[in-house]
Amino acid sequence: MGFLENVALSISAEHITLLKAIITLMLVIHIPYVSIVMGGVFFSSVFSALDKRESNPIHLRFSRELIELVTSKRSAPALLGILPLFTLILAFSQLYQGSGFKIANYLLIVALLAVAGFVLLYFYKGSFSNRDRLFPLHILLGLGAVLAFFGGYIILASTTSLIFFPEKWPFVNTPFPLFIYENEIPRHGMFLFFTFALTGAAILYFYFSWPERKKDLDPDYANFVKKFAAILALVSVLLQPIFICWNLLTFPDAASSETVFAVWGVTLFMLMIISMFLYSSLNSANQRFSGVVFILFLATFIVMTVNDQIAAGNANFEREKLLAKKAEEIHQQILAAREGRQEAATQVDGTEVFNRICVACHTFDTRIVGPPYMSVLPKYVDNEDALIEFIMNPAKIDPDYPPMPNQGVKKAEATAVAEYLMEELAKRQ
Ligand code: HEC
């Protein structure tokens, strides 16, 4: 991946802020989407297997519908799945250039696994038509997709958390940066249960609140879906604080700050509100809160992602300062070089102007067309401006001579040649 190191440009402080905004945006687009896809294909496979063991039309229908739900937008895998990952690769490799952190390599593996996951996901969807005949293949495709996504996201979670441990980067030589820092297990736990919680919330939302929701739900089926999704989300949300606190206890000092801890507090509070909403959906027939819950989940995730960026900034404070300083130096060099060029371009050589224009009519000592300089220049000593003015706009002066035709010299040329003349005068006197 030397290529990605070479595309790294020197980046200014503003550039760093912009990259972080792009990274946050891409993570916020990508992770919730892939979480729902991964959760969807996982539970689809589980319910397909349950139906195989003991035939149950509700399980089979739910298994099929889950996979339809996660594949309903054809452009989503490219736009929300793959594109953000490649944007992340570029943005991260800019931000961590020259640091020894092989973040682009790790994210490339994540991207390849995601591509494999989506391919397997669509094969799995297709295999429903031959499910009875080729059940083992059907279930293998489903689990294969789950494993590809899950493997990718374990690496993504590891990589983005490794950002908090710059001191470890030079020593991480594995292609899979797994289990090399203290709080890896709680962070994976947070990620896993976030995935399940969001899957549950998304199911509630898409079944009960979405404008295009299924309207042909019979009460038994609706009740099953509601119970499953609400319990899944609720249990996952309730487990989340354990991992968040565990994460906080093992959080690296370099990445922590009061803000980071305060935002984790906000996160816990939001999760508490979500769990209250979920509890009430579980117990009520109407699902008017499922939209709110889904939005609150996404908001919580945005808060967590921004917080991670703040923590990453804390852990990399000096490195980022250094990058910005380097960029500033390079910027100054470029400015200086440009000024130098401009000066060179405007610098006019007085001798050259004299030899090109004035020698036709003037020498210093003898009269040609115009008077010898030795006789006319002394009056301009200490009054070079007047000389410059005369050279640019000659006026009639000495009746012994014809008037000097205007030579059309520019101000810079007049100044340069006037200086040259006065220097020569001083030498000759
Ligand atoms: C075509 C001929 C011609 C050229 C070319 C020419 N001059 Fe002259 N120059 C004259 C003449 C004729 C006079 C006398 C004008 C007068 O006294 O009214 C004069 C006078 C002068 C004077 C004296 C002004 C004074 O106060 O008495 C200066 C200084 C001078 N020229 C500078 C220059 C410079 C510098 C150039 C080149 C950029 C130049 N000239 C090019 C013909 C020329």
Residues whose N, C-alpha, C, O or C-beta is under 5 A from the ligand:
A	BS01	HEC	I357 C358 A360 C361 V369 G370 P371 V376 I391 A395 K396 I397 D398 Y401 P402 P403 M404 P405 Q407 V417
